[in-house]
């Protein structure tokens, strides 16, 4: 699955040190990640839906 590989890349790129450097609190970090994942998911669904309509 491409999505799983992509998520692993994000997790690797965001090390704990970088998260601490950004000054994010754990709860805020989870909210930010959750919103980001939802936005990416919605944009992916919309793009797939548009492709199917055009065919």
C-alpha positions, 0 to 999 in steps of 0.5 A: 500500500502506498499510503502505509509507506507514505505514513512511515516516511512521515514518521521517520522524517518527524523525529522526537527531537524535531517535534520537541524543537517545534515546541508541540505538546503531545495532545496538540501534536496528535490533533495536528497529525489527526487533522493533517491525515483527515485533510490528506485523506479527503483530498485523495478521495476527492481526486479519485472521485474526479478521475472516475467522473471524467472517465 
